[in-house]
Amino acid sequence: MKQQLFQNFSPASKQDWADQAKKDLKGADFDSLLVSAAPEGFRIQPYYAVEDTASTQWIKAFDNQINPPQEAAGLPARHWTNAVEITGDDEAAINREILWVLNQGADGLILPLSEPWDWDIVLSGLVLPSLSLWIKPLTKDPLPVLEGFFSWLDQAAFTETELQGGVIWDGLHFGLDQPIAIEEQIDQAASIHRLFGAYNNVRTICVDSSVYADAGATAVQELGYGLAALVALRDGLRERGIKAEALFGDLFVMSAVG
């Protein structure tokens, strides 16, 4: 029999919490102390509750669009992945760090790299289908490192469903600090998409809007610039024969949180 830990506590609404907060403030103004304003003017509440999501239940239709259903018996659906970024140059040391973070509870890896690795060393001892693997090329041309990884995948004979994760590379954001060669970078995005085309659980078309927030954009500006980049990417990929359905099926967005 399962223990019912909270059966003696009545449910509390958001208004109950607000009333208690006002009581604890002892007469001080709730709005001026706890409610802030975004640069765009909308109000940010100190906390949000289930009542605030009543009009956004449609979002649940997108649950697990990145993480596929768990095939192992007894494992719940994975809504979040605790992915840890591992850096370094020594492949054996990287492998030891990977094994350590996985043993501490991580279930995903982000691996930034600027040159090809010996993947037999880096991923030694890992059960690849049980984790989410994100490759993050640090070079303007990501194909050499990605082709090296793909060659290792091919030799390791993984099935098309065993690899989960994606490629964190958005060529368009290079235009923030250097001249952008948009046609070349869309060519590269198309090549990455085709390279991993058979791996349905791998996302390779990345729109990284966090770079705009890191450069000082507001949340609305980040959204606007990110959508503009997506439109440019969509148009360019369509010219290269990649249909909208394939693009959006392979798309993921990186956004800032703050």
C-alpha positions in Angstrom: 0.0 0.0 0.0 1.4 3.4 -1.0 1.8 6.0 1.7 -0.4 9.1 1.3 1.9 11.7 2.5 -0.3 14.7 1.9 -3.8 13.4 2.7 -4.0 15.6 5.9 -3.3 18.8 4.0 -6.1 20.6 2.1 -5.3 21.9 -1.4 -4.1 25.5 -1.5 -5.1 27.8 -4.3 -2.9 30.6 -5.7 -5.1 33.1 -3.9 -4.5 31.3 -0.6 -0.7 31.7 -1.1 -1.1 35.4 -2.0 -3.2 36.0 1.1 -0.6 34.3 3.3 2.2 36.4 1.6 0.3 39.6 2.3 -0.2 38.5 5.9 3.5 37.8 6.3 4.3 41.2 4.8 2.5 42.8 7.7 0.9 45.6 5.8 3.6 46.2 3.2 2.4 46.5 -0.4 2.5 43.1 -2.1 2.8 44.5 -5.7 5.6 46.9 -5.0 7.7 44.4 -3.1 7.0 41.1 -5.0 5.7 42.0 -8.5 8.3 43.1 -11.0 8.0 44.5 -14.6 9.7 43.2 -17.7 11.4 45.7 -20.0 8.4 45.3 -22.4 6.0 46.4 -19.6 4.2 43.2 -18.7 4.1 42.2 -15.0 6.0 39.3 -13.6 4.4 37.6 -10.6 6.6 36.2 -7.8 5.3 32.7 -8.5 2.9 30.9 -10.8 0.5 28.1 -10.1 -1.7 25.6 -11.9 -4.4 28.3 -12.3 -2.1 30.3 -14.6 -1.8 27.4 -17.1 -5.5 27.0 -17.7 -5.3 28.6 -21.1 -2.1 26.9 -22.2 -3.0 23.2 -21.8 -2.5 22.8 -25.6 1.3 23.0 -24.9 1.0 19.5 -23.4 0.5 18.1 -26.9 4.2 18.8 -27.4 5.4 16.8 -24.4 8.3 14.4 -25.3 8.8 15.9 -28.8 12.5 15.8 -28.1 12.8 12.8 -25.8 11.2 9.7 -27.2 9.1 7.3 -25.1 11.2 5.1 -22.8 11.4 1.6 -24.1 12.7 0.0 -20.9 9.9 -1.4 -18.8 9.0 0.6 -15.7 10.6 3.8 -16.8 8.4 6.9 -16.9 8.3 9.3 -19.8 11.2 11.7 -19.8 10.1 15.3 -19.9 13.4 16.8 -18.9 17.0 15.8 -19.5 19.7 16.7 -17.0 22.4 17.3 -19.6 25.9 18.2 -18.4 28.5 19.9 -20.6 31.9 18.2 -20.6 34.9 20.1 -21.7 38.6 19.2 -22.1 41.2 18.0 -24.6 42.3 14.6 -23.1 39.9 12.0 -24.4 40.6 9.5 -21.5 40.0 12.3 -19.0 36.8 13.3 -20.7 35.6 9.7 -20.5 36.3 9.5 -16.8 34.3 12.8 -16.3 31.4 11.5 -18.4 31.2 8.3 -16.3 31.3 10.3 -13.1 28.5 12.7 -14.0 26.3 9.9 -15.2 26.9 8.1 -12.0 25.8 11.3 -10.2 22.4 11.4 -11.9 23.0 13.1 -15.3 21.1 11.5 -18.1 22.4 13.7 -21.0 25.7 15.0 -22.3 26.7 18.1 -24.2 30.1 17.6 -25.8 31.7 20.8 -27.3 34.5 20.0 -29.7 36.7 21.8 -32.2 38.4 18.8 -33.8 37.6 15.1 -34.3 37.8 12.8 -31.3 38.5 9.1 -30.8 34.9 8.2 -29.9 35.9 4.7 -28.8 37.8 6.3 -26.0 35.4 9.1 -25.2 32.3 6.9 -25.0 33.9 3.8 -23.6 31.7 2.1 -21.0 28.5 4.0 -22.0 25.2 2.5 -22.8 24.5 5.0 -25.5 20.7 4.3 -26.0 20.1 5.1 -22.3 21.2 8.8 -22.5 20.8 11.9 -24.6 23.9 13.0 -26.5 24.3 16.5 -27.9 27.3 17.3 -30.0 28.3 21.0 -30.0 30.8 21.9 -32.8 32.8 25.0 -31.9 34.0 25.6 -35.4 32.5 27.7 -38.2 32.5 24.6 -40.4 31.0 21.9 -38.2 31.1 19.1 -40.8 34.6 17.7 -40.2 33.9 16.9 -36.5 30.3 15.7 -37.3 31.4 13.4 -40.1 34.0 11.9 -37.8 31.3 11.2 -35.2 28.9 9.8 -37.9 31.7 7.5 -39.2 32.1 6.1 -35.7 28.4 5.6 -35.4 28.3 3.7 -38.7 31.1 1.4 -37.6 29.6 0.9 -34.2 26.5 -0.4 -36.0 23.9 1.4 -33.8 20.3 1.2 -35.0 18.6 4.3 -36.1 16.5 4.5 -32.9 19.4 4.0 -30.4 20.9 7.5 -30.8 19.1 10.3 -29.0 20.0 14.0 -28.8 21.1 16.4 -31.4 23.6 18.8 -32.9 24.0 22.2 -31.2 25.1 24.4 -34.0 23.5 27.5 -35.4 25.6 29.0 -38.2 23.5 32.2 -38.4 24.5 33.4 -35.0 28.1 33.9 -36.2 26.8 37.2 -37.8 26.8 38.8 -34.3 30.6 39.0 -34.1 31.9 38.4 -37.7 30.8 38.7 -41.3 28.2 36.1 -42.1 28.2 33.9 -45.1 24.6 33.0 -45.0 24.5 30.8 -48.2 27.5 28.8 -47.0 26.0 28.4 -43.5 22.6 27.2 -44.8 24.5 24.8 -47.0 26.1 23.4 -43.9 22.8 23.2 -42.1 21.4 21.2 -45.0 24.4 18.9 -45.0 24.0 18.2 -41.2 20.3 17.5 -41.7 21.0 15.0 -44.4 23.9 13.4 -42.6 21.7 12.4 -39.7 18.5 12.0 -41.7 18.0 8.3 -40.8 18.2 9.0 -37.0 14.7 10.0 -36.1 15.5 10.8 -32.4 18.3 13.2 -33.3 17.6 16.9 -33.9 20.1 18.7 -36.1 18.4 22.0 -37.2 19.2 24.4 -34.3 17.9 27.9 -33.9 19.9 29.5 -31.0 18.1 32.6 -29.8 20.1 32.7 -26.6 22.9 34.5 -28.4 20.6 37.6 -28.7 19.7 37.6 -25.0 23.4 37.3 -24.2 24.1 40.3 -26.4 21.5 42.4 -24.4 18.2 41.7 -26.1 15.0 41.7 -24.2 12.8 38.6 -24.1 10.6 40.0 -26.9 13.6 41.0 -29.0 15.1 37.5 -28.5 11.9 36.0 -29.7 11.7 38.3 -32.7 15.3 37.9 -33.8 15.0 34.1 -33.3 11.9 33.9 -35.5 13.5 36.0 -38.2 16.5 33.7 -38.2 14.1 30.7 -38.5 12.4 32.3 -41.5 15.7 32.8 -43.2 16.7 29.3 -42.4 13.4 27.9 -43.6 13.6 29.8 -46.9 17.2 28.7 -47.5 16.6 25.1 -46.8 13.5 25.0 -48.9 15.6 26.3 -51.8 17.9 23.3 -51.2 15.0 20.8 -51.5 14.2 20.4 -47.8 10.5 20.6 -47.2 8.9 22.4 -44.3 7.7 19.1 -42.7 11.2 17.7 -42.7 12.6 21.0 -41.3 10.2 21.3 -38.4 10.5 17.6 -37.7 14.2 18.1 -37.2 14.1 21.5 -35.5 14.9 22.5 -31.9 15.2 25.9 -30.3 17.7 27.0 -27.7 16.5 30.0 -25.7 17.9 32.0 -22.8 16.5 31.6 -19.3 16.7 34.4 -16.8 
